[in-house]
Every structure is written in structure tokens, then in C-alpha cells.
């Protein structure tokens, strides 16, 4: 029978690993990386003709997705439409954004795999005499490096034509022009920071689950061990 070992440190590491993986995934899929300058009836959308109500709004642009207002017709209100502007990888607006997508996708994939494995660390703490906590911590560190590379390359693509259409002619590499940074960009940065925190905290989780007190509980034959 599986011996379930739960400590505060290991539980916190597991929860944080899951949260970080989901945060990075949601940020990657979001169109809220760049918030364009306000559009009104008198200023055309980057991707759509201008018509309909005159209330201002801010189009948004992500790595491969965007949110705009549809042009609207008589008796039909305008609404925000969100979705990918690129039908395939080659249509992503910038080569830098293509590289960003690759690095972020690899990093997020690793984080999702670690998050999945972390759930089972309550029951299995080692594989082939290797601590799962240490292996997962190493993988999280590697994932963090991929995320950093992606985030460094992303602003280099702000000079592409798609970004200029949203952010004005003053937009260039590492200069967002009239755009502001959206929550998805900050979420990706925060997730990257916490990825390294998870990598460090995995060592503490390993120490907690291999402590003398845990070993004493195991020797007593207990199948459910819960320690602070």
C-alpha cells in the first residue's frame, strides 16, 4: 500500500508548482500582452474598418492572438472579438515572437509536467534512488531559463508591422510606443520569478519528507503521515 507523506513544505511546493504552471499557460494564451492606444469611431482599428458607436476602447495584442472591436452594422452592436491573428506558426508577426513562443512553450510544458508529477510526490518520493523533489526542482530551474529567454526576446519584436499598427510609428524594439504592457506580460514575469522560487523550495520539501521524524513514522508502519 502507498505510504502518503504530507508535510507543510511539500504541500506548499506542490500547490505553488501547480499555480505557476497555470499562470504561465494562461499568460501565454492571452492577448493582453500589449494594450494599444485608444480607438474611437474616427480612428480605424489595426485589423478592422472603423464604424459604429464612438466610445473609445483599447485593442490588445498578444504573441499570436489579438482582441479588437468588430465593425458592427445597423441594429447590431459592436463587440470585442478575441482570437488568434496567426493561422499557423509562420504567420506570427515577428521572428522574435516566434522564438518567444517556442521558448515559452517549452518552459510551460516542463512546468506542467512537474506540476503533474508533484501531485504524486505525496505517495512516491524517489525513482531509481533519485529524489523526485530534486529532479523536479532541477526541471523547474531549466524551465525558468527558457521562460527568461522568451521574455527577453519578446520586446525585441515590438518593431514589427503588427505591433506598429497597434502602438503607433514610434514603436520599435524594446520601445512599446503608444502601447502599454498588459497583465499577461506581468503575469509571465511573475510566474518566472516564482518558478525559481519553486526550484529552491523543492530542496526544502525534500528535507522535510526525509526528516528523522518521517522515517520514524514509516518504521512504525503508518500509511498516512502528515507533519507540520
C-alpha positions in Angstrom: 0.0 0.0 0.0 1.2 3.5 -0.8 2.5 5.5 2.2 1.1 9.0 1.8 3.6 11.5 3.3 2.4 15.1 3.6 4.4 17.9 5.1 3.6 21.6 5.0 6.7 22.3 2.8 5.9 19.6 0.3 2.3 20.6 0.1 3.1 24.3 -0.4 5.7 23.4 -3.1 3.1 21.2 -4.9 0.4 23.9 -4.8 2.9 26.6 -5.9 4.1 24.4 -8.7 0.5 24.0 -10.0 -0.3 27.7 -9.7 2.9 28.7 -11.5 2.2 26.3 -14.4 -1.4 27.5 -14.9 -0.3 31.2 -14.6 2.3 30.8 -17.3 -0.1 28.9 -19.5 -2.9 31.5 -19.2 -0.5 34.3 -19.8 0.9 32.6 -23.0 -2.6 32.1 -24.4 -3.8 35.6 -23.6 -4.0 38.6 -26.0 -3.3 41.0 -23.2 0.5 41.4 -23.7 0.3 44.8 -25.3 -2.6 47.3 -24.8 -2.9 49.5 -27.8 -3.7 53.2 -27.9 -7.4 54.1 -27.5 -9.5 53.8 -30.6 -12.7 55.7 -31.5 -15.0 55.9 -34.4 -12.7 58.4 -36.0 -9.6 56.1 -35.8 -9.6 52.8 -37.5 -8.8 49.5 -35.8 -5.5 47.9 -36.8 -7.3 44.9 -38.3 -10.8 46.1 -38.9 -12.6 49.1 -40.6 -14.0 51.8 -38.3 -17.7 52.3 -37.9 -20.4 52.0 -35.3 -20.5 53.6 -31.8 -17.9 56.2 -30.9 -17.0 55.0 -27.4 -13.2 54.6 -27.1 -11.6 51.2 -26.4 -8.2 49.7 -26.3 -7.3 46.9 -28.7 -4.9 44.3 -27.3 -2.2 42.2 -28.9 -0.6 39.0 -27.7 2.1 36.8 -29.1 -0.2 35.1 -31.6 -3.6 36.5 -30.6 -5.4 39.8 -30.5 -8.6 41.5 -29.3 -10.4 44.1 -31.5 -13.9 45.5 -32.0 -15.9 44.2 -34.9 -17.0 46.9 -37.3 -20.7 46.4 -36.5 -23.7 47.0 -38.7 -27.0 48.8 -38.3 -29.1 47.5 -35.3 -26.2 45.2 -34.4 -23.9 46.5 -31.6 -20.2 46.3 -31.8 -18.5 43.7 -29.6 -14.9 42.7 -28.7 -13.6 39.8 -30.7 -10.6 37.9 -29.4 -8.8 35.1 -31.2 -5.5 34.2 -33.0 -4.5 36.5 -35.8 -2.0 33.9 -37.0 -3.5 30.7 -38.5 -0.1 28.9 -38.3 3.3 29.4 -36.7 4.8 31.1 -39.7 2.2 33.9 -39.5 3.2 35.1 -36.1 4.1 38.7 -36.6 7.8 38.7 -35.7 10.6 36.2 -35.8 11.4 37.3 -32.2 7.8 36.4 -31.2 8.2 33.1 -32.9 11.3 32.4 -30.8 9.4 33.7 -27.8 6.5 31.3 -28.5 9.0 28.4 -28.7 10.9 29.2 -25.5 7.7 29.8 -23.6 6.0 26.7 -24.9 9.0 24.5 -23.9 9.2 26.1 -20.4 5.4 25.8 -19.8 5.4 22.2 -21.0 8.1 21.4 -18.4 6.2 23.2 -15.7 3.0 21.3 -16.5 4.8 18.0 -16.3 6.4 19.0 -13.0 3.0 20.1 -11.7 1.5 16.7 -12.6 4.4 14.8 -11.0 4.3 16.9 -7.9 0.9 15.6 -7.0 2.3 12.1 -6.8 5.2 13.1 -4.5 2.9 12.6 -1.6 3.0 8.9 -2.4 6.3 8.4 -4.2 9.4 10.3 -3.2 12.1 8.7 -5.3 12.6 6.9 -8.6 15.7 4.8 -9.3 17.1 6.2 -6.0 16.8 9.8 -7.2 14.7 12.2 -5.2 11.6 13.3 -7.2 11.8 16.7 -5.4 15.4 17.3 -6.5 14.7 16.2 -10.1 11.6 18.4 -10.3 13.5 21.3 -8.8 16.2 20.9 -11.5 13.5 20.8 -14.2 11.8 23.9 -12.8 15.2 25.7 -12.9 15.6 24.7 -16.6 12.0 25.8 -17.3 12.8 29.2 -15.7 15.7 29.7 -18.1 13.5 29.0 -21.1 10.9 31.5 -19.8 13.6 34.1 -19.3 14.9 33.7 -22.8 11.3 34.1 -24.2 10.6 37.2 -22.1 13.9 38.8 -23.2 13.2 38.2 -26.9 9.6 39.3 -26.8 10.2 43.1 -26.6 12.6 42.8 -29.5 9.6 42.2 -31.7 7.8 45.5 -30.9 9.2 46.9 -34.1 7.2 44.5 -36.3 4.4 45.9 -38.5 1.7 44.3 -36.4 2.9 46.0 -33.3 3.3 49.3 -35.1 -0.3 49.1 -36.3 -1.4 48.8 -32.6 1.2 51.0 -30.9 2.0 53.8 -33.5 5.0 54.6 -35.6 7.2 55.2 -32.5 7.1 51.6 -31.6 10.4 49.7 -32.1 12.5 47.0 -30.4 12.2 47.4 -26.6 10.1 50.6 -27.1 6.3 50.0 -27.0 5.4 53.4 -28.4 1.8 54.3 -27.6 1.1 50.9 -26.1 1.2 49.9 -22.5 2.1 46.5 -21.1 -0.8 44.2 -20.3 -1.4 41.9 -17.3 -0.3 38.8 -19.3 3.2 40.2 -19.7 3.5 40.9 -15.9 1.9 37.5 -15.1 4.5 35.8 -17.2 7.3 37.7 -15.4 5.8 36.9 -12.0 5.4 33.3 -12.9 9.0 33.1 -14.0 10.2 34.5 -10.7 8.0 32.0 -8.8 9.4 29.2 -11.0 12.8 29.8 -9.5 11.3 30.1 -6.0 9.7 26.7 -6.6 13.0 25.2 -7.7 14.6 26.4 -4.5 11.7 25.4 -2.3 11.8 21.8 -3.8 15.0 21.3 -1.8 13.2 22.3 1.4 10.4 19.9 0.6 12.9 17.1 0.1 14.5 17.8 3.5 11.0 17.8 5.2 9.9 14.5 3.8 13.2 12.7 4.5 13.5 14.0 8.1 14.1 11.7 11.0 10.6 12.1 12.3 9.1 11.0 8.9 11.4 8.0 8.9 10.3 7.0 12.4 6.6 7.2 11.3 7.5 4.9 8.3 9.2 2.4 10.5 6.1 2.2 12.6 4.2 1.1 9.6 1.9 4.1 9.2 0.4 4.6 5.7 -0.7 8.2 6.1 1.9 10.6 7.5 1.0 14.2 8.0 3.6 16.5 9.6 3.9 20.3 10.0 
